[in-house]
Amino acid sequence: MAGTGVFTEIVDGDQVYKYYADGEWKKSASGKSVSIVNPTTRKPQYKVQACTQEEVNKVMEAAKAAQKLWARTPLWKRAEHLHKAAAILKEHKASIAECLVKEIAKPAKDAVTEVVRSGDLVSYTAEEGVRILGEGKLLVSDSFPGNERSKYCLSSKVPLGVVLAIPPFNYPVNLAVSKIAPALIAGNSLVLKPPTQGAVAALHMIQCFHLAGFPKGLISCVTGKGSEIGDFLTMHPGVNCISFTGGDTGIAISKKAGMIPLQMELGGKDACIVLEDADLDLVASNIVKGGYSYSGQRCTAVKVVLVMESVADAIVEKVKATMAKLSVGSPEDDCDITPVVSESSANFIEGLVMDAKEKGATFCQEYRREGNLIWPLLLDHVRPDMRIAWEEPFGPVLPVIRISSVEEGIHHCNASNFGLQGCVFTRDINKAILISDAMETGTVQINSAPARGPDHFPFQGLKDSGIGSQGITNSINMMTKIKSTVINLPSPSYTMG
Ligand SMILES: NC(=O)c1ccc[n+]([C@@H]2O[C@H](COP(=O)([O-])OP(=O)(O)OC[C@H]3O[C@@H](n4cnc5c(N)ncnc54)[C@H](O)[C@@H]3O)[C@@H](O)[C@H]2O)c1
């Protein structure tokens, strides 16, 4: 149960969840809290501390001091701590999943999957870190013109310092550990600012790291209003790297942040291009899974279908038939479609639907909404003048644009300000490769819906979809910098055969 057993110490007598600093669970001196509304009941579910700027300053000081010691901790020991945290996280999957159900209306089974996947990610990161951080490079000088072999350059990867991690609401545990684990294995300290919806799940996850025995101050978690501590955190001089996942907020953060490495995973408008020769059943099942899983609240959800006119009717019919099987209701009942995260999100989605209605889109189902619960909707005959053709609904609404040539599909995809992922369905691998190369997105999936995982694959967005590349290996590398030492010999030395 959330807030009980090993989690009792993370909540105070007034049922306000504490923040985590200097190895302890604390109440904020602000005396204020932030309320978390359950998307299903639309009633307050949890409360977290509204941390002050002074508390952020203290966390940064502790993080800086703890990092110096952590960087001297042997790599195998850092890995051991992470393996321990992963095991504790998995052991407590039910309590953490319960929070995900209540805070972000994640279907019960998916909530458990998120926690288990997170534990696996932490373990894999520990193993990968041991491998890649244990290796460096030796360069010799005589490969560059004008040099003899008198300089040996040894380069290795060293930590950056304090990493600030800001994950979004939709995967508050998984997208937090995908930043925490690489930061720690690489010898950094970590300050987490969880999303408001999802903060309590994140605090439970942090308690698992606490129980794994990491040194004091190495990991902290501050909660509070983005408007009060958001800019203060991202512009803090103590921060040496920001890893952020979310929407347009990330664009503003990247403009304000100082001269530090940034990892930005932002929004997407992932296109699904369907050619005439595609396996239509495979396409339909992928469109439904890709478009409507977790009610479309995934960065890699299929967000626009670009289908060749000749197979459009068949695809729309098959998608409709598959959609009819989706269950709609509460996350506790493990329904496929659950309430979206907030009323403002539901209103935004409705705005896109009404715009499409006014401009003449074909509704494949009746539009239906109760509170934050929106029934899955497919909009056919969407045209480029409709907002839904370009904007990310982050809800269970998917537009279909009929195209008369592949070029038209690629043009629509590339005209987007986003460039996260995309997919193409065809039996012709040569065409698939040409289309993949032409699509301006970080990844293209051939014959499958976009997806972030497996978590060790590279994951990146072009244009407004992000900066840098992630995936376990890339994140570890991104959270280090190269340090080199050059040995200067008095005379050239050549190795003999
Ligand atoms: N590319 C990816 O990997 C990926 C993955 C998941 C979600 N997303 C995107 O995330 C968005 C949905 O998530 P969201 O609604 O939580 O995004 P969001 O941008 O509203 O919030 C993301 C995080 O930023 C914090 N935040 C808000 N204002 C801040 C400020 N001024 N300073 C610092 N932090 C601040 C929030 O509290 C939250 O933790 C969608 O656009 C989705 O596509 C992207």
Ligand as a Chemical Component Dictionary entry (heavy atoms), coordinates in Angstrom:
data_LIG
# 
_chem_comp.id                   LIG 
_chem_comp.type                 NON-POLYMER 
_chem_comp.pdbx_formal_charge   0 
_chem_comp.three_letter_code    LIG 
# 
loop_
_chem_comp_atom.comp_id 
_chem_comp_atom.atom_id 
_chem_comp_atom.alt_atom_id 
_chem_comp_atom.type_symbol 
_chem_comp_atom.charge 
_chem_comp_atom.model_Cartn_x 
_chem_comp_atom.model_Cartn_y 
_chem_comp_atom.model_Cartn_z 
_chem_comp_atom.pdbx_ordinal 
LIG N1  N1  N 0  10.265 12.822 -26.247 1  
LIG C1  C1  C 0  10.018 12.072 -25.198 2  
LIG O1  O1  O 0  10.765 11.182 -24.864 3  
LIG C2  C2  C 0  8.802  12.294 -24.364 4  
LIG C3  C3  C 0  8.396  11.300 -23.467 5  
LIG C4  C4  C 0  7.241  11.521 -22.715 6  
LIG C5  C5  C 0  6.537  12.695 -22.843 7  
LIG N2  N2  N 1  6.959  13.630 -23.725 8  
LIG C6  C6  C 0  6.194  14.853 -23.912 9  
LIG O2  O2  O 0  5.795  15.364 -22.654 10 
LIG C7  C7  C 0  4.586  16.091 -22.783 11 
LIG C8  C8  C 0  3.614  15.671 -21.722 12 
LIG O3  O3  O 0  4.196  15.723 -20.462 13 
LIG P1  P1  P 0  3.926  16.925 -19.445 14 
LIG O4  O4  O 0  2.547  17.458 -19.652 15 
LIG O5  O5  O -1 4.317  16.448 -18.101 16 
LIG O6  O6  O 0  4.976  18.008 -19.989 17 
LIG P2  P2  P 0  5.333  19.436 -19.344 18 
LIG O7  O7  O 0  6.311  20.062 -20.282 19 
LIG O8  O8  O 0  4.123  20.176 -18.992 20 
LIG O9  O9  O 0  6.063  19.091 -17.963 21 
LIG C9  C9  C 0  7.252  18.325 -17.931 22 
LIG C10 C10 C 0  7.948  18.567 -16.602 23 
LIG O10 O10 O 0  8.391  19.921 -16.520 24 
LIG C11 C11 C 0  8.026  20.473 -15.262 25 
LIG N3  N3  N 0  7.952  21.930 -15.389 26 
LIG C12 C12 C 0  6.910  22.709 -15.736 27 
LIG N4  N4  N 0  7.278  24.001 -15.775 28 
LIG C13 C13 C 0  8.587  24.041 -15.456 29 
LIG C14 C14 C 0  9.548  25.068 -15.350 30 
LIG N5  N5  N 0  9.254  26.339 -15.575 31 
LIG N6  N6  N 0  10.805 24.738 -15.014 32 
LIG C15 C15 C 0  11.155 23.457 -14.790 33 
LIG N7  N7  N 0  10.286 22.428 -14.888 34 
LIG C16 C16 C 0  9.023  22.719 -15.220 35 
LIG C17 C17 C 0  6.740  19.758 -14.942 36 
LIG O11 O11 O 0  6.456  19.845 -13.569 37 
LIG C18 C18 C 0  7.080  18.348 -15.379 38 
LIG O12 O12 O 0  7.848  17.702 -14.390 39 
LIG C19 C19 C 0  4.105  15.795 -24.185 40 
LIG O13 O13 O 0  4.385  16.887 -25.020 41 
LIG C20 C20 C 0  4.923  14.580 -24.592 42 
LIG O14 O14 O 0  5.073  14.426 -25.987 43 
LIG C21 C21 C 0  8.074  13.459 -24.477 44 
# 
loop_
_chem_comp_bond.comp_id 
_chem_comp_bond.atom_id_1 
_chem_comp_bond.atom_id_2 
_chem_comp_bond.value_order 
_chem_comp_bond.pdbx_ordinal 
LIG N1  C1  SING 1  
LIG C1  O1  DOUB 2  
LIG C1  C2  SING 3  
LIG C2  C3  SING 4  
LIG C2  C21 DOUB 5  
LIG C3  C4  DOUB 6  
LIG C4  C5  SING 7  
LIG C5  N2  DOUB 8  
LIG N2  C6  SING 9  
LIG N2  C21 SING 10 
LIG C6  O2  SING 11 
LIG C6  C20 SING 12 
LIG O2  C7  SING 13 
LIG C7  C8  SING 14 
LIG C7  C19 SING 15 
LIG C8  O3  SING 16 
LIG O3  P1  SING 17 
LIG P1  O4  DOUB 18 
LIG P1  O5  SING 19 
LIG P1  O6  SING 20 
LIG O6  P2  SING 21 
LIG P2  O7  DOUB 22 
LIG P2  O8  SING 23 
LIG P2  O9  SING 24 
LIG O9  C9  SING 25 
LIG C9  C10 SING 26 
LIG C10 O10 SING 27 
LIG C10 C18 SING 28 
LIG O10 C11 SING 29 
LIG C11 N3  SING 30 
LIG C11 C17 SING 31 
LIG N3  C12 SING 32 
LIG N3  C16 SING 33 
LIG C12 N4  DOUB 34 
LIG N4  C13 SING 35 
LIG C13 C14 SING 36 
LIG C13 C16 DOUB 37 
LIG C14 N5  SING 38 
LIG C14 N6  DOUB 39 
LIG N6  C15 SING 40 
LIG C15 N7  DOUB 41 
LIG N7  C16 SING 42 
LIG C17 O11 SING 43 
LIG C17 C18 SING 44 
LIG C18 O12 SING 45 
LIG C19 O13 SING 46 
LIG C19 C20 SING 47 
LIG C20 O14 SING 48 
# 
